[in-house]
Amino acid sequence: MRDRAAADIDGTERPALGVGLMVAAMLAIPVVDATAKYLAADYSPLFISWARYAVASALIIPLGLARFGPAIFPRRDLGAHTLRTLFLVGAMTLYFVAIATVPLATAISAFFVGPIVASALAVLLLGERFSPRKAVSVVLGFAGALVIVDPTGGGIEPGLLLAVASGVLFGLYLLATRQAARRSDPVKTLIFQCVVGALILTPQAIHAWKWVDVADLGLFALLGGLSAVSHMLSINAFRFAEASTLSPIVYVELIGAVIIGYLVFGDLPGLNVWLGAAAIVAAGLLLLRAGERR
């Protein structure tokens, strides 16, 4: 039976459109990260993380009001929605702190342990089957993360540890999303995520507050606006193509991070990052194949 989530409004699948939307979403995310890294030279990553959610909220709330009226928040599973938002806020905050000190491609490579962590924890927390393929994937992903962090290299870079911790929280976010998003409209889920995320981050934003220079207003608008756009692109991609088709495209983000990191900041990953990233990508593709078999 064909997945209804992969069909558009007239009941037909359009995988080429879904793939195009997903590629655009994955290429937009490194631009968001590069903007945050650039702004971190003058603003606290804690303030930047809050601004991302605040601007995104200002942009997405009018869309929700136009579509749903006052009922713009999910009414079911609020605990699960709150939990997933907490995990995502923690993941993104740690990631913004990480990229202030390490190259984009290095940070995103470490961050990609998230889906591997989610796969392992799904066995423990959700009772999913632990297949040999999944076991190999978890070991390979963990090995890739160790290669990137390189604990034998005479000292572990704190930014890399933060990126790995960010990936672990993102894995928990993926698990919570499975529970929260089953019965909620994607737009309402996104609005809840942005608004509650901004509220959670407000105390740390006040603590790290700095008035934004007029010259940087456009960059903060780009930060929040492009974040909201990337989420909406990926949400709509799943309307037109199946998850098994779209999942590998997530790794386009790594390519974008390498290109933008080199063009904007002159950063190129070291050999250990390339090797570790290759192991993590291979682990992710193994998980994809396991899902296709099921």
Secondary structure, 3 states (H helix, E strand, C coil): CCCHHHCCCCCCCCHHHHHHHHHHHHHHHHHHHHHHHHHCCCCCHHHHHHHHHHHHHHHHHHHHHHHHCCCCCCCCCHHHHHHHHHHHHHHHHHHHHHHCCCCHHHHHHHHCHHHHHHHHHHHHHCCCCCCHHHHHHHHHHHHHHHHHHCCCCCCCCHHHHHHHHHHHHHHHHHHHHHHHCCCCCHHHHHHHHHHHHHHHHHHHHHHCCCCCCHHHHHHHHHHHHHHHHHHHHHHHHHHHCCHHHHHHHHHHHHHHHHHHHHHHHCCCCCHHHHHHHHHHHHHHHHHHHHHHHC
